[in-house]
Amino acid sequence: MTNKPQKIAVIGTGIAGMGAAWLLNHHGHDVTLFEKNNYIGGHTNTVQEKGFPAIDTGFIVYNEWTYPNLIALFKELNVRTIEADMSYAVSLNSGETEYSSNALFANPKNRFSLKYYQMIFDLVRFYKTAPKLLKTKDNITLSEYLKKNRYSQNFINNHLYPMAAAIWSMGTEDIGGFPAQSFIRFFVNHGLFNLIKRPQWYTVLNGSREYVAKITHKFKDKIHLNEAVKTVSKNTLTTDKASYTFDHVVFACHSDQAAQILGSSHNDQKNILRNIPYTPNTAYLHQDEALMPKDKANWASWNSLTSEGNAVSLTYWMNKLQSFIPSSQDYFVSLNPPTAPSADKTIKIINYEHPVFSQEMTNAQNQIKTIQGKDNLWFCGAWCGYGFHEDGLVSGLKVAESICGKQRPWTIEVEKSSAAINTL
């Protein structure tokens, strides 16, 4: 913590890196950002291919309940936003059974299916009783909780796991290992257990690239694109192009990337970061309706589709989520479809990575505070919390505040991000 202007490197230009750099620059420090990709933003990635409109493919929406710092930042930057529809649909067994939040019984077969009613019964039971776990000290996984309380496989495989996979961009095989307390707390904080009163969601008008341009405006000339950081040892940072010296280095990249960059003299940091793994996800921006529910009456903003073998994919109907996209043609973003969209209907393929949640990850998150600032190295990212934009932003802001000893230019009465971030 110092009032003297510092020379600070930020590795990564996702929301954590941009947030940290913005606040440090705001308080008069000299920031330099390093980004291995050819664009700024990380998961904030608005794609505009020739002949097509601008469409977000990573960060798309936020809500008025659990993104208070993002809302405050957008207000500070005068970012224009519009309301977003957040309907949800499920298509099971290649369209054999389908339902949506707007049309539970659009498919007549659902009215006469005992399995379907069993799923609805367990859904209501889970929403009503699961929050009680937060009053206990039970340290169990989600799958253990569901087994202990005898939830049907129909509810688990056909509703809860596909929905969770959609929220966290995870494979359903990883959902069961999610710490039950963290999973349920997220649902409570986001109003997902309330079947009637839920938060309004928003999206950035004309795409999230609009806010990227504003948040980086004052230091855009200090961003090194296509320059991957290879090693960091104390105050020396080496890329594939040159070596630099800084007073502080902020790792705003993925946890596993930070562990790989750190030299052998930083084993304390590496041992913690290695317990927060990432998994690859492939996103397709396309126009192939085959990756949507068969019945258009069930089309929603978020669509979980399962095929044989319980493989789950997620398709966003971007026209529904971002109403500024021209409605003359439908545009979709699909994550990890078992069958790729038709090549002649595919606009772009993007590779992302998302954190894998487990009890080991939660334990590692709680240890991050023990390594912050050691050797003037700092760590932030959405992986410090639940993996969302608010988590990334708050972690970046808190690191910046710790370095410069000055606060963000707004006050939030109750922090809505995860407990892990609040202990950074």
N, C-alpha and C positions, 0 to 999 in steps of 0.2 A: 504494500500500500504506500503510495507516494503522490505528492502533489507536483513533483518535477516531471516534465514531459518525458515519456518513455518510448523507446523504440520496440514495437511489439509485432511479432509474427502471428498470423492466424492461419492455421492449416485447415482448409475446407471452406467452401462458400455456401453451405446449406444455411438453414435459418439460424442455427446456433452460431456459426461463424459470422454471418452477416449481422446478427444481433449484437454479438460481442464487439465486432469492429465498429459498428455504428455508435455504440455508447462510448467506446474508448476515443473515437474520433470526436464525438460530441464534447468530450471533456479535454480536448486538446492534445491527445497523444498521437504519435506517428505510427500508423498501422500499415502493414503490408500483408496482403492475402495471397495464399498459394492454392491453386486449384488444378487438379490433374485433368479435369475435363475441359472441353472447348466452350463451355458455357458457365455462367454464374447461376447458382441457386440450388444445386443438389437435387432434392426431390421437388423443389419448386421449379418445374420444367414445363413451360408453355411451348408447345410445338406448333409451328406454322410452316407446312410444306407448300410448295408452289401449287397454286390452284385450290388450296383448302383454307378454311378459317383457322384462326388461332385457337388451340384447344389445350387445356391443362391435362397432364398425364401423370402427375405425382400428387402434390398438394392441390386439393380442389376446394374443400369447404371447411368452415369453422362455425362454431355456434356461440350464442350470446351468454351461455352459462359458464362454460369451462375454458374459454380462451380470453380471459380479461386482459392479459398483457398484450396479446396480439391485437385486440380491439383498440387498446390504448396506443399502441405503436401505429396502427393504421390511421388513427385520429391525428396523431402527431405528424404523420407524413402526408395527411390529406389524401388517403387512398380511397377511391370510390368503390363501393360494394353494392351488391343487390341480393335479394332473398334467393335461397336455393331450395328446391324440393328435395326431401330426403325419404322418399318412399322406398320400400324394400320388397323384393320378390324372391321366391325360391322355386326352382324347377328341378324336380327329382327324377332320377332314372331316365334321363334323356327326354323329359317332358311328360312322363307317364302321370305324374302328380304335380300340380302347380298351384301356387297361391301367392298372394301379395298382401301387403299391409293395407292396401286400399280395396282389396277384393278377396277376402278369405274364402268365399264360396263361389267365385267366378266359374270354377270348374264344377259342373253338376255332380261329378263323381265324389267330390269331397263331402257332399251332404249325406252320403250313404256309406261312408268309410269309417269303421270303428277305429282303425289305426289313426285316422286323421283327428277324430275327436279325442283319442287318447293323447295325441301330441298337444292339442289345444289345452287339455286338462293339465298336463304336466307343465306347459308353458305358464299358465296362470299360477300354478302351485310354486314354480321356481321363482317367478317374479314377486310373489307374496312372501315366501319364507326365506329365500336365500340371504337377504340383508341381515337376518338374525345371526349369521355366522360372524359378522363383524364385531359382535359383542363378546365373542369368545377368543381364546388364544390358540385355537386349532391351527396347526401348521401343516395343512394337507393340500394336495393338488386338486385341481378341478375334477379330474376323473375319479379320484378317491371320494370327493364330496358327492358326486352324482351317484356313484355306486352305493355309498353308505345310505343315501336317502332314496334309493330304489327308483331312480328315474328311468324311464323306458329308453331303449336304444332308438326307438322311433323318434322321440323328442331330441335325443342327443345328436343323432346322425342327420336328421332331416330338418332341424331348426337351429339348435344352439351352436353346434360346431360350425356349420356353414356360415352363420351370422358372425361368429367370432373370427372365423377365417377371413371374412370380408372386412371386418373392422381392422384387424392387425396385419392383413396381407400375409398370413401364415398358412401352411398346409394343415389340414385337419389332424394329421398325425401328431402335430406339435401342440395342439390346443389342450389336450388332456394334461400335459405337464405344467400348465400355467398355474401358479399359486392361486388357490381358490380365493383367499382373502383379497389379493390384488385384483383378480378378475371381477369379483362382486363389487369391490369398492369403485372400480371404474364404471360399472353399470349404474351404481347409485349416483355418482358424481355427474354422469352424463344424462341422468333422467331416463335411462332405458328401462327401469323397472316400473315407470309410470306409464300406463297404457293410454292415458288421456292427455295429461299435461306434459308436453315435451318442449325442448328449446327450439327456437327458430334458428335455422342454419343460413349461412351467407356464403357468397363466393365473390372473388374480386372481379369487378367489371372489366371485360376485355382480356381477362387472364391474369394469373399471378405474376407474370413478368412485369406488370405495371408496378407492383410494389417493390420488386427487385430493383428496378431502375431508380426508384425514389430512395430506398434505404442505402444504396451504394453510391448515390450521386456525388457525394463530397469526397469519396476516396476511390472512385472508379479507375483512376490512373495508377493506383497502387495495387491493382489486382493482376496477378501473374497467371494467366490461363495456360493450359497445356504444360504445366510445370509441376511434376510430381515430386513431393518431398521424399527423399530416400532415407536420410538419417537425421536425428537430432541428438546431440550430446552436449549437455549443459546449455550454453548460450550460442552454440554453433549449429546452424541449420544448413543441410546440404541437399540440393535438388539434383535432377539429372542435367542441369545446366550450369549451376554455380554454387558457391558457398556464401553464407551470409551470417552476420553476427547481430543478435538482438538482446535486449534486456529481459524480455519475457517471450515465451512461446506458448500459444494457445492451441491445443489440439481440438479442433472442431470437426474432426473427421470421425469415421466409425471407430468403435472401441478396438476391434481387431486390427484395423489399419494403424491405429496409434501404437498398439503393442508391437507391431512389425517394424515401425519406424524407430522406436526407442532403442538406444544402444544397450550393451550388456551391463553398463553401470547403473541402469534404471530398472533392476529386476523387481523392486517393490511395486512399481507402477504396472509393469508388464504382467505380473502374476494376478493382479486384480482385473485388469482389462481383458485378459484372455478368457475370463469367466463370463463375458458378455458377448456371445457369438452372434454372427449374422448369417442369414440364408439368402441365396439369390432368388430374385423374382423377375420374370419376363413380362413386360407390358406390351400389348399390341394396340396401336391406334388404328382403327379399321372401320369398315362399313358392312360387315358380314352379319346379317340377322340370324345366322345359324347359332351364334353364341348368345342369343337372347331366348327368353321363354317362348315356347311355340305359339301360345295364345297371346296375341297383342294386348288383350284386356288385362293381362298380368304384367306387362312391361312396367318397370319401375326405375327409379334413379340408380339403385343398387340391385343387382341380380345375381344370386348365387345359383349355380347350375351344377348338378351332380350327374355323373355318368356311371356306367357299370364299374364296380370296384370301389365305389364311394369317392372317386376322384372329384374334387371340388374346384371350380373356377369362379371367378368374379368378373362380371361385366358391368361397367358404368355406362348408363345411357346419358351421354354428355349433353345432348339437347335439353334433357329434363333437368340436369344439374346446373347447367350454365345457359340460361335463356337468351343470352346475347348471341349464341351460335345460331346462324340462319337455319330455319326449320324446313327448308326445301329438301334437305337430305339428312338422314340419320347418321350420327357419329358415335362410336363406341370405343371404350378403353377396356381391354380384357387382361386380367392377370392370370398367368399360369394355366391357360386352357389346355386340357388334355389333347385336343386337336386344334392346331393353329387355324386362324381365319384364312379364308381363300386368299391366295397370293395376289390376285388381281383386285382384291378389296382391302388389302393391307396398305396403310399409309406410312407407318413407321413402326419399328421395333425398338424398344428401349429396355435396357437391363438395369434393374434396381436391386438393392439389398435392404432387408429389414431385420431388426433384432429378433432373436428367438428367446421367448420368455420362459423362465424356469426359476426354481427356488435358488439355484446357484447364482443366477443373474441378480435376483433380489438381494442376496447376501453381498454380492460384489458392488451393487449400487450403493449399499449402505456403508461401504468402505472407501468410496471415492473421496470423501472429505479428508481421509487420512493422508492422501497423497497430493491434494491441491496445493500448489505453490511451492512444492519441494523442488529445489534447484530452479525455481522460477518457471516451472512447467505447470500448465493448467489444462483441465479436461472438461469438455462440455459436449452436448449432443442430445438429440431426442432419446437416445439410449439410456440417458440418466433417469428417465421416467417411463411413461407408457409408450413412447415412440412417436408422439404426435407433435404437431407444429408448436403448440404452446409449451410442451416439455422442452423442445429444442431451444426456443426463444428464451425461456426463463433460465435455463442452464447457462446460456451464453451471456445474458445480462448479469447473472450473479457472479460469474467469473470476472467480467469486466469491472463490476463494482468492487470485487476483492482486490483487483490490481490497482485501481486508481483511487479507491476510497471515497468515491462519489456515487450518488444514486441515480437511477433512471428518472426521467422528468415526469413521473406520475406515481401515484400511490394506489395500491390494490389492497383493500381491507382484508380480504380472505383469499389466500393463494389457492387456486383450484388445481394446480399441477400436482404431481405425485409427491408422496412423503419423501421419496429418495431425493428429488430435486431440492426440496426445502431444507435438506441437511447438507447441501453442497458448501 
